[in-house]
Amino acid sequence: MPRRIVILRHGESAHNAARLWQGQSDSELSPRGVEQARVAARALAGAGVTRVVASDLRRAAHTGRAVADAAGVPLEIEPAFREIGVGRWEGLHHDDVARDDPDLMRRLEAFEDVAWGHTGERPSDVLARVARAGAALADTLDDGQCAVVATHGVAGPQLAASLLGEDPEPLIRREGILGNARWIAIEDAGGGWR
């Protein structure tokens, strides 16, 4: 059996439900998000999960804990799997940012590598940190092992792209943004991840 990594976005957070930019602010799961995490955990537990690693932000750690408990494995915390920092946008409503900062929003939608919220991280910053952590995790997996990484909507696709050796932009354009409690499953095909 090949090595596998499942990249899981956290369940809906209180900030997601309120349509607030959260970035690295530490929002809890909403009641719906708690249920989404439970359902995802039940589905993934049967996939032979041997490790669960989560971002240190509570919404991802809570989701990771649900999977770890369902699979009967310990939860590991890795801050490198945090979400992109959105700078001064953290805590602001999506509509307010779209109204007050349309030029930067257009640049982000065009996948320009600019700092989110002007003072936050650039996508390339996130790619660099999740790529290092993802490669380190992959190096520790033996054949037949499956790791779940509980992470976030931007960090997750960046992690997948780094393991697949792809540019994140076409991957995101092709697959879209990773929804709450959704996942990307990849496996080592012997000559690389797919």
C-alpha positions as CSV (number, residue, x, y, z in Angstrom):
1,M,0.0,0.0,0.0
2,P,1.4,3.5,-0.8
3,R,2.0,6.3,1.6
4,R,-0.9,8.7,1.8
5,I,-1.5,12.2,3.1
6,V,-5.0,13.6,3.5
7,I,-5.2,17.4,3.7
8,L,-8.3,18.3,5.6
9,R,-9.7,21.8,6.1
10,H,-11.2,22.5,9.5
11,G,-14.9,22.5,10.0
12,E,-16.8,25.8,9.8
13,S,-15.6,28.3,12.4
14,A,-17.5,31.0,14.1
15,H,-15.7,33.6,11.9
16,N,-16.6,31.6,8.8
17,A,-20.2,31.6,9.8
18,A,-20.2,35.3,10.4
19,R,-18.2,36.0,7.1
20,L,-15.3,37.5,9.0
21,W,-11.7,37.4,7.8
22,Q,-9.9,35.3,10.3
23,G,-6.4,34.4,9.0
24,Q,-4.4,33.5,12.1
25,S,-6.9,34.8,14.6
26,D,-8.0,31.9,16.8
27,S,-11.7,31.3,16.1
28,E,-13.5,28.3,17.6
29,L,-15.6,25.9,15.5
30,S,-19.2,26.8,15.1
31,P,-21.8,24.2,16.2
32,R,-22.1,23.3,12.5
33,G,-18.3,23.0,12.3
34,V,-18.2,20.7,15.3
35,E,-20.6,18.4,13.5
36,Q,-18.7,18.7,10.2
37,A,-15.5,17.7,12.1
38,R,-17.3,14.7,13.6
39,V,-18.6,13.5,10.3
40,A,-15.2,13.9,8.6
41,A,-13.5,12.1,11.4
42,R,-15.9,9.2,11.1
43,A,-15.3,9.0,7.3
44,L,-11.5,9.3,7.6
45,A,-11.0,6.9,10.5
46,G,-11.8,4.0,8.2
47,A,-9.0,5.0,5.8
48,G,-6.2,3.5,8.0
49,V,-5.1,6.8,9.5
50,T,-1.8,6.3,11.4
51,R,-1.0,10.0,12.2
52,V,-2.9,13.2,12.6
53,V,-1.1,16.5,12.5
54,A,-2.9,19.8,12.9
55,S,-2.3,23.5,12.8
56,D,-2.1,25.1,16.2
57,L,-5.1,27.3,15.6
58,R,-8.1,26.0,17.6
59,R,-10.4,25.4,14.6
60,A,-7.9,23.1,12.9
61,A,-6.7,21.5,16.2
62,H,-10.3,20.7,17.2
63,T,-10.9,19.1,13.8
64,G,-7.7,17.2,14.0
65,R,-8.6,16.0,17.5
66,A,-11.9,14.6,16.2
67,V,-10.0,12.6,13.6
68,A,-7.3,11.5,16.0
69,D,-9.8,10.3,18.5
70,A,-11.8,8.4,15.9
71,A,-8.7,6.8,14.5
72,G,-7.2,6.0,17.9
73,V,-4.0,7.9,17.3
74,P,-2.4,10.9,19.1
75,L,-2.8,14.4,17.8
76,E,0.4,16.2,16.8
77,I,0.5,20.0,16.5
78,E,2.5,21.8,13.8
79,P,2.3,25.6,13.7
80,A,3.7,25.6,10.1
81,F,0.3,24.4,8.9
82,R,-1.4,27.6,10.1
83,E,-3.6,29.7,7.8
84,I,-2.2,32.7,5.8
85,G,-1.9,35.8,8.0
86,V,-4.4,38.4,6.6
87,G,-2.9,41.3,8.5
88,R,-5.2,44.2,9.2
89,W,-8.2,42.4,7.6
90,E,-8.4,40.0,10.6
91,G,-11.8,40.3,12.2
92,L,-13.3,42.5,9.4
93,H,-16.4,41.5,7.5
94,H,-15.9,40.2,3.9
95,D,-18.3,42.9,2.5
96,D,-16.4,45.7,4.3
97,V,-13.1,44.6,2.9
98,A,-14.5,44.2,-0.6
99,R,-16.0,47.7,-0.4
100,D,-13.0,49.4,1.2
101,D,-10.1,47.5,-0.5
102,P,-11.3,46.5,-4.0
103,D,-7.9,47.0,-5.7
104,L,-6.2,44.5,-3.4
105,M,-9.1,42.1,-3.7
106,R,-8.8,42.2,-7.5
107,R,-5.0,41.5,-7.2
108,L,-5.7,38.5,-4.9
109,E,-8.3,37.1,-7.3
110,A,-5.7,37.4,-10.1
111,F,-3.4,35.3,-7.9
112,E,-0.8,38.1,-7.5
113,D,1.7,37.3,-4.8
114,V,0.9,40.3,-2.6
115,A,0.5,40.6,1.2
116,W,-3.1,39.8,2.2
117,G,-4.6,42.7,4.2
118,H,-1.5,44.8,3.2
119,T,0.3,43.7,6.4
120,G,-0.2,39.9,6.2
121,E,1.6,37.1,4.5
122,R,1.9,36.5,0.7
123,P,0.8,33.2,-0.7
124,S,4.5,32.4,-1.5
125,D,5.2,32.8,2.3
126,V,2.6,30.2,3.1
127,L,3.8,27.9,0.3
128,A,7.4,28.0,1.7
129,R,6.4,27.2,5.3
130,V,3.9,24.4,4.5
131,A,6.2,22.9,1.9
132,R,8.9,22.5,4.5
133,A,6.6,21.0,7.0
134,G,4.9,18.8,4.4
135,A,8.2,17.4,3.1
136,A,9.3,16.7,6.7
137,L,6.0,14.8,7.4
138,A,6.2,12.8,4.1
139,D,9.8,11.8,4.9
140,T,8.6,10.1,8.1
141,L,5.8,8.0,6.5
142,D,6.5,4.4,5.7
143,D,4.6,2.4,3.0
144,G,1.0,1.9,4.0
145,Q,0.9,4.8,6.4
146,C,-1.7,7.5,6.2
147,A,-1.3,11.0,7.7
148,V,-4.1,13.5,8.0
149,V,-3.1,17.1,8.1
150,A,-5.9,19.3,9.6
151,T,-5.2,22.8,8.2
152,H,-7.0,25.7,6.4
153,G,-8.5,27.0,3.2
154,V,-5.4,28.6,1.8
155,A,-2.7,26.6,3.5
156,G,-4.3,23.3,2.5
157,P,-4.1,23.7,-1.3
158,Q,-0.6,25.3,-1.0
159,L,0.4,22.1,0.9
160,A,-1.1,19.8,-1.8
161,A,0.6,21.8,-4.6
162,S,4.0,21.6,-2.8
163,L,3.8,17.8,-2.4
164,L,2.5,17.4,-6.0
165,G,5.3,19.6,-7.3
166,E,2.7,21.9,-8.9
167,D,2.2,25.6,-9.0
168,P,-0.6,26.4,-6.6
169,E,-2.4,28.8,-8.9
170,P,-3.5,26.2,-11.6
171,L,-4.4,23.7,-8.9
172,I,-6.7,26.2,-7.1
173,R,-8.2,27.4,-10.4
174,R,-8.8,23.7,-11.4
175,E,-10.0,22.4,-8.0
176,G,-11.3,25.6,-6.3
177,I,-10.9,26.6,-2.7
178,L,-11.0,23.8,-0.2
179,G,-14.4,24.0,1.6
180,N,-15.0,23.4,5.3
181,A,-14.4,19.8,6.4
182,R,-13.4,18.9,2.8
183,W,-10.1,17.2,2.0
184,I,-7.6,16.4,-0.7
185,A,-6.2,12.9,-0.6
186,I,-2.8,12.3,-2.2
187,E,-0.7,9.2,-2.4
188,D,2.9,8.3,-3.2
189,A,2.7,6.7,-6.6
190,G,6.3,5.4,-6.4
191,G,7.6,8.2,-8.6
192,G,6.1,11.1,-6.7
193,W,2.8,12.2,-5.2
194,R,-0.5,12.2,-7.1
